[in-house]
C-alpha cells in the first residue's frame, strides 16, 4: 500500500509520514518475498471485558455469552502457517503446498488443521470444547462399532482425508440435483482493484508517527477515525460490488452511522526492518462499556514448514459426506431403536 501512502504523505509535506510509509512499504515487501510465513493472532483482553461488551449489546435473556466462552475467547490464540513453492506475493492457489491452522488455550491445543499436498489432517479436543461451550459430547467408547473413524475424532486423535476425493464426492452430490456451490474466490483483477482502493483511503485518512521500541526495534503508529476510515473504504469498494463473490453484502453509509468515530491506533513493530508484530487498540470502540483493556495482537514469523502427523486415521470422504448430509431422516420410533438412543443424550439434543 506504500505507493499511495507515500503520495499522500508527500502531499501533506510531512517528512515523518514519508519516512514511516517508506519503512512499512519495505517491511511488507519483504514479507511478500518469503515462501513460508506464520501468523499468531490473539486478543489482549479479559473475560470481564467481553462480558461487559456483550451486556452493552443487550442480548435476549438466555443469549448472554457464557463465562466459559468468554474465558476461551480472551485466552485463545490462533496460529496460521502457509508454505508456497514461490514467494508469497507471486503465488496462486496451486502454488501453496502446505497450510496449518491451530487454535490454542493456556491449557493446550483445542483444534488443529493441516493441509499437506492432497491430504487434510484434523484433530480437536472435542471434550474440552464441549465443556467450554456447554454442549457435552458422548464418550468415544459409547459409540457403536460402525462409527469407525469418528471414534478417533472424539478421542482427539489425528484423522485425515484426501482432498481430491472429497471434491469428487461433493461433485457427485451435486450431480444428484444439488446446485453447484458459487465461486467465492476473487480474481486477480478484482484483487488489484481492492488493493488500490485500500491504498487511496490509507493515503488520505491515516496518520503515521515513528518511535523507538524495545531491544532496538522501531515502532510505527498509525491512527485514523474508525467510522470515517470504514466509510471511505467502503465507498471505494462499492463500485466493485458486482465483481465480489456472492454473499458479500456491503453495509451502507446508513448502517455505519451508529459506529463510533473515535480514533483507533495500530502499532507496527519492526526489527531490523522486518515486521514482527501489529498491535491494535480497540478500547476506544467500546464507548460506554466498562472496558479494562481491549486489543488485538498479530505476531509474524518465518514459520516452520507444516508436516504430516504420523498415525492419522483415514476418513472415507463418501462416508463422511453421506453421514453428515446424505443419511435418511429418523422419526421418533427409529430414533428410539437406533444406537444413538444408548448414548445417554437428552432428547432435545438428538
Secondary structure as GFF3:
##gff-version 3
##sequence-region A 1 350
A	DSSP	alpha_helix	2	12	.	.	.	ID=ss1
A	DSSP	alpha_helix	15	33	.	.	.	ID=ss2
A	DSSP	beta_strand	36	44	.	.	.	ID=ss3
A	DSSP	alpha_helix	47	56	.	.	.	ID=ss4
A	DSSP	alpha_helix	67	75	.	.	.	ID=ss5
A	DSSP	beta_strand	77	84	.	.	.	ID=ss6
A	DSSP	three_ten_helix	88	90	.	.	.	ID=ss7
A	DSSP	three_ten_helix	93	95	.	.	.	ID=ss8
A	DSSP	beta_strand	96	105	.	.	.	ID=ss9
A	DSSP	beta_strand	108	116	.	.	.	ID=ss10
A	DSSP	beta_strand	119	124	.	.	.	ID=ss11
A	DSSP	alpha_helix	126	133	.	.	.	ID=ss12
A	DSSP	three_ten_helix	140	142	.	.	.	ID=ss13
A	DSSP	three_ten_helix	145	147	.	.	.	ID=ss14
A	DSSP	alpha_helix	150	154	.	.	.	ID=ss15
A	DSSP	beta_strand	159	162	.	.	.	ID=ss16
A	DSSP	alpha_helix	163	175	.	.	.	ID=ss17
A	DSSP	alpha_helix	188	205	.	.	.	ID=ss18
A	DSSP	beta_strand	207	212	.	.	.	ID=ss19
A	DSSP	three_ten_helix	214	216	.	.	.	ID=ss20
A	DSSP	beta_strand	218	225	.	.	.	ID=ss21
A	DSSP	alpha_helix	226	237	.	.	.	ID=ss22
A	DSSP	three_ten_helix	238	243	.	.	.	ID=ss23
A	DSSP	alpha_helix	253	256	.	.	.	ID=ss24
A	DSSP	beta_strand	263	271	.	.	.	ID=ss25
A	DSSP	beta_strand	274	281	.	.	.	ID=ss26
A	DSSP	three_ten_helix	283	286	.	.	.	ID=ss27
A	DSSP	beta_strand	295	301	.	.	.	ID=ss28
A	DSSP	beta_strand	313	314	.	.	.	ID=ss29
A	DSSP	alpha_helix	317	321	.	.	.	ID=ss30
A	DSSP	pi_helix	322	326	.	.	.	ID=ss31
A	DSSP	alpha_helix	332	337	.	.	.	ID=ss32
A	DSSP	three_ten_helix	339	343	.	.	.	ID=ss33
A	DSSP	three_ten_helix	347	349	.	.	.	ID=ss34
###
